[in-house]
Amino acid sequence: MRNDDPRPYGRRAFLGLVGGGLTSLLWARPAARVLAPVTSQFSQLAGNLFPVGGWRIYTISGSMPLFDERTWRLEIGGLVRKPVSLTFEQLRALPRAEQVSDFHCVTGWSVQNVRWAGVRFRDLLALAEPLPSARAIRFVSMEEPYVDSLTLDQVLLPNVMLAHELDGRLLSRPHGSPARVVIPEMYGYKGVKWLTRMELVDHESSGYWEGLGYDQNAWVGRSNGYSS
Amino acid sequence: MATAPERHLPRFNRTERAVHWVHATAFVILLGSGLCLYLPSLAELVSRRPLVKGIHIYTAVAWAIALVAIAVVGNRRSLVRTAREIDRFDADDRAWLLRRGAPQGRLNAGQKLNAVVTAAFALLFVVTGFFLWYGERDTRFRLPAALIVHDWLMYVSFVLFVGHLFLTLIYPKTRHSLSGMTRGWVDESWALQHHRKWVEEGQWPGSETSPPAASNG
């Protein structure tokens, strides 16, 4: 069969794909929200086959810290009357709080309905008795040099906790075992993982990501260039 | 029983094969390192995010440099000819896409489409990847959708990649095509079955030593 009518479908398809792809930078987020019921079912299915679950694990150092229950302690110090050093068992023995909250990462991904269990900061602070001059907590990770701070007002907001369980299981290593800060109203970088020390201080100092230009108060949808 | 020696037809020249293998190598490294950044279980297994991130980014840079290098030192005329070939879908190509089994040229319509999608996605991967990389350095350039689009491109590419591997390594009817991309030639009998128009027209645009294609107006 002789063909004398070749059509430039190749370049049309190319330009169409590139155009669609570039404009999707504008419509991908709303589209992802609209498609969420479908894609979340799909990712649920995929999550059973592959360990995706919507999470991405960010670390800043050469390797993820390893939790050793025999040596790990949560130190609470700084501007406190009674410095505290808790073993994992002691931490777990504190009043247990549970919550379901969404998790938002500043890079654009979210995980809906995350089931956390852990300890409220009210109960932790009651052990150490902060001095009146204390205004903020500096959270220190086993992953050096990751630190970040939250004000005392912020850690006492509802749904803020020091989590030691995720989805009914002890926190895994990628998720910051044995304990991580959870503050759903802020982007994930404020939730220090692999926590080992809480230092009561009289003012917030900038943390690891703030040093790289990220906002001190990482309110979801209202910081880091986002507006609601 | 003796059979006549099989004639080998030159299908892809060195420049075309270089472009292919640069893409293939970069894609595998980018996919592997990207999945280590993406899947929590792999992130734990490898557990060295800054290293993996470095591999991912520098592979992308090396890929782009390699493509430019091929364009500089390779057979540019053949690249242009191939691009034109990929661009043009004749009536047989359109019939083939509608599964009407029309005879095909050196590249069948599916291969042309695959090349088009690969090229477009490569560009989109670069653009979204750039925003992911630069947005981390300057928050004004952080586009939240860049991550979503980069992910979607990966999902689609992954499916295409698996299909490509199946056709080229496993499926008995098509896997001889690998020879074209490794040794540069394919058996004439196979080509007659899959790319009859190419064989019958007797033009070997894939060959560096071939005479220029006859003018077809």
HADDOCK unambig.tbl for C-alpha pairs under 7 A between the chains (distance, minus, plus):
assign (segid A and resid 3 and name CA) (segid B and resid 90 and name CA) 6.06 0.50 0.50
assign (segid A and resid 3 and name CA) (segid B and resid 91 and name CA) 6.07 0.50 0.50
assign (segid A and resid 5 and name CA) (segid B and resid 90 and name CA) 5.83 0.50 0.50
assign (segid A and resid 5 and name CA) (segid B and resid 91 and name CA) 6.90 0.50 0.50
assign (segid A and resid 6 and name CA) (segid B and resid 88 and name CA) 5.24 0.50 0.50
assign (segid A and resid 6 and name CA) (segid B and resid 89 and name CA) 5.11 0.50 0.50
assign (segid A and resid 6 and name CA) (segid B and resid 90 and name CA) 3.88 0.50 0.50
assign (segid A and resid 6 and name CA) (segid B and resid 91 and name CA) 6.85 0.50 0.50
assign (segid A and resid 7 and name CA) (segid B and resid 88 and name CA) 5.21 0.50 0.50
assign (segid A and resid 7 and name CA) (segid B and resid 89 and name CA) 5.20 0.50 0.50
assign (segid A and resid 7 and name CA) (segid B and resid 90 and name CA) 6.05 0.50 0.50
assign (segid A and resid 8 and name CA) (segid B and resid 87 and name CA) 5.14 0.50 0.50
assign (segid A and resid 8 and name CA) (segid B and resid 88 and name CA) 4.72 0.50 0.50
assign (segid A and resid 8 and name CA) (segid B and resid 89 and name CA) 6.37 0.50 0.50
assign (segid A and resid 9 and name CA) (segid B and resid 87 and name CA) 5.92 0.50 0.50
assign (segid A and resid 9 and name CA) (segid B and resid 88 and name CA) 6.15 0.50 0.50
assign (segid A and resid 9 and name CA) (segid B and resid 89 and name CA) 5.98 0.50 0.50
assign (segid A and resid 10 and name CA) (segid B and resid 86 and name CA) 5.92 0.50 0.50
assign (segid A and resid 10 and name CA) (segid B and resid 87 and name CA) 3.72 0.50 0.50
assign (segid A and resid 10 and name CA) (segid B and resid 88 and name CA) 6.11 0.50 0.50
assign (segid A and resid 10 and name CA) (segid B and resid 116 and name CA) 6.22 0.50 0.50
assign (segid A and resid 11 and name CA) (segid B and resid 87 and name CA) 5.47 0.50 0.50
assign (segid A and resid 13 and name CA) (segid B and resid 116 and name CA) 6.93 0.50 0.50
assign (segid A and resid 14 and name CA) (segid B and resid 116 and name CA) 5.60 0.50 0.50
assign (segid A and resid 14 and name CA) (segid B and resid 117 and name CA) 6.72 0.50 0.50
assign (segid A and resid 14 and name CA) (segid B and resid 120 and name CA) 5.56 0.50 0.50
assign (segid A and resid 17 and name CA) (segid B and resid 120 and name CA) 6.13 0.50 0.50
assign (segid A and resid 18 and name CA) (segid B and resid 120 and name CA) 5.51 0.50 0.50
assign (segid A and resid 18 and name CA) (segid B and resid 124 and name CA) 6.59 0.50 0.50
assign (segid A and resid 21 and name CA) (segid B and resid 124 and name CA) 6.42 0.50 0.50
assign (segid A and resid 25 and name CA) (segid B and resid 145 and name CA) 5.16 0.50 0.50
assign (segid A and resid 25 and name CA) (segid B and resid 146 and name CA) 6.05 0.50 0.50
assign (segid A and resid 25 and name CA) (segid B and resid 149 and name CA) 6.99 0.50 0.50
assign (segid A and resid 28 and name CA) (segid B and resid 145 and name CA) 5.70 0.50 0.50
assign (segid A and resid 28 and name CA) (segid B and resid 148 and name CA) 6.83 0.50 0.50
assign (segid A and resid 28 and name CA) (segid B and resid 149 and name CA) 6.79 0.50 0.50
assign (segid A and resid 29 and name CA) (segid B and resid 145 and name CA) 5.61 0.50 0.50
assign (segid A and resid 51 and name CA) (segid B and resid 39 and name CA) 6.70 0.50 0.50
assign (segid A and resid 51 and name CA) (segid B and resid 40 and name CA) 6.83 0.50 0.50
assign (segid A and resid 51 and name CA) (segid B and resid 41 and name CA) 6.34 0.50 0.50
assign (segid A and resid 52 and name CA) (segid B and resid 39 and name CA) 5.53 0.50 0.50
assign (segid A and resid 52 and name CA) (segid B and resid 40 and name CA) 6.65 0.50 0.50
assign (segid A and resid 55 and name CA) (segid B and resid 40 and name CA) 6.68 0.50 0.50
assign (segid A and resid 56 and name CA) (segid B and resid 38 and name CA) 5.27 0.50 0.50
assign (segid A and resid 56 and name CA) (segid B and resid 39 and name CA) 6.29 0.50 0.50
assign (segid A and resid 56 and name CA) (segid B and resid 40 and name CA) 5.94 0.50 0.50
assign (segid A and resid 57 and name CA) (segid B and resid 37 and name CA) 6.97 0.50 0.50
assign (segid A and resid 57 and name CA) (segid B and resid 40 and name CA) 5.70 0.50 0.50
assign (segid A and resid 57 and name CA) (segid B and resid 43 and name CA) 6.50 0.50 0.50
assign (segid A and resid 58 and name CA) (segid B and resid 49 and name CA) 6.98 0.50 0.50
assign (segid A and resid 59 and name CA) (segid B and resid 49 and name CA) 5.88 0.50 0.50
assign (segid A and resid 60 and name CA) (segid B and resid 49 and name CA) 6.93 0.50 0.50
assign (segid A and resid 60 and name CA) (segid B and resid 50 and name CA) 6.38 0.50 0.50
assign (segid A and resid 61 and name CA) (segid B and resid 50 and name CA) 6.55 0.50 0.50
assign (segid A and resid 62 and name CA) (segid B and resid 48 and name CA) 4.78 0.50 0.50
assign (segid A and resid 62 and name CA) (segid B and resid 49 and name CA) 6.77 0.50 0.50
assign (segid A and resid 62 and name CA) (segid B and resid 50 and name CA) 6.43 0.50 0.50
assign (segid A and resid 63 and name CA) (segid B and resid 47 and name CA) 5.03 0.50 0.50
assign (segid A and resid 63 and name CA) (segid B and resid 48 and name CA) 4.82 0.50 0.50
assign (segid A and resid 64 and name CA) (segid B and resid 47 and name CA) 5.62 0.50 0.50
assign (segid A and resid 107 and name CA) (segid B and resid 144 and name CA) 5.86 0.50 0.50
assign (segid A and resid 108 and name CA) (segid B and resid 144 and name CA) 4.40 0.50 0.50
assign (segid A and resid 108 and name CA) (segid B and resid 145 and name CA) 6.72 0.50 0.50
assign (segid A and resid 108 and name CA) (segid B and resid 147 and name CA) 6.57 0.50 0.50
assign (segid A and resid 174 and name CA) (segid B and resid 40 and name CA) 6.49 0.50 0.50
assign (segid A and resid 174 and name CA) (segid B and resid 44 and name CA) 5.80 0.50 0.50
assign (segid A and resid 224 and name CA) (segid B and resid 139 and name CA) 6.64 0.50 0.50
assign (segid A and resid 225 and name CA) (segid B and resid 139 and name CA) 6.79 0.50 0.50
assign (segid A and resid 225 and name CA) (segid B and resid 140 and name CA) 6.46 0.50 0.50
